[in-house]
Amino acid sequence: MQCYDNSIDPNDITCPFSINVSGINGNWKVTRVNFTHNHVKHVGFSARPVAEGSVARPASDKRNRTQDVAALTQLVEAEMLPRYENKTERMTGAPTPGG
């Protein structure tokens, strides 16, 4: 189960994350986003009563619905890709010099 401190302002929290994109002919598409955890919401836990172990919980209960896809796409296209001169072969996840 996740643990988080409700007294911290969510704007002051930073967490590692990864965003995979695919690019061809100058067009970019976000293919996968992975946030290691979410301080604001219990992702994957719900108020549903405990059930027998072989009964699966609906997938929608496990999804992180606190992230706006349009905002993430804007982040990747406007802030992340320009650091790599829009070239995917240089995207290693390592910090860029001076950045």
N, C-alpha and C positions, 0 to 999 in steps of 0.2 A: 504494500500500500504506500502511496506517496505521502510524504510529509512536507508541509510548507508553513511558513510563518506569515500569518495574516496581517501582522503589524507592519510589514515592509510594503512600501509603495511599489506597485507592479512596474512603474516606469524606472525604478532603480535596480531592477533585477536583470542580470544578463546570464544567458545560458548558451552552451554550445549547441549548434544545430547544423544540419546539412541540407543543401538544396541541390538536386540533380536537374540539369537542363539538357535539352537536346537542340542542336542548331543545324540548320541546313539552308543554304541559299539566303542567308541573312535573316531568317525567321527563327525565333527561339520559342521553345515550349518547356514549361516546368513539368518534369516527368515524375519527380518524387521529392517529398519534403519530410524530413525527420527531425522532430524536436525531441531532445532527450527526456524532457519532462516539462510539466506545465505547473507553475506555482499558483495559478488562479483557479484551477478547476481539477477535481479528481477525475482524471481521464481513465476510463475503464471500470469505474466503480459507480454503482447506482444504489438507489434506495430499494431496489427490488429485493424481496425476501430470498434467503439462501435456498437453493434448490439442490436436488440430487446431482452429484458431480458430472454425470454424463449428459445432463440437459444443458445445452449451450445457451449462453446469454445472447440476445440479439446483437448483431455487429454494430448497430447504431449506438448502443450503450457504451461501446469501447472507443468510439471515434472522438478525436479532439475537434470540437466544432467552434473553438474560440478563435481560430485564425482565419482571416479574410484572404481568400485566394487572390483576389485582385491586388491587394496590398503586397502580398508575397511576390506576385509576378512583377509588380512595379519595382520592388526592392532588387530583384535579380536583374531586371533589364536596365534599370537606371543607375544602380549603385555598384553592383557586383561585376557584371560583365564588362563595363568600361575599364575596370582595373586590369583586365586581361586583354585589352585591345580587341574585345569580341572574338578571341581565338580560344576555342575549347581545349586545344592541345596543351595550353599552359595552365589549365585549372588543376592544381595539385592540392589545394586546400592550405598551402603554406602562405604566410603573409607576404605581400608584395613589398619590395624594397621601398622604404619611405612611406608606407601606408599602413 
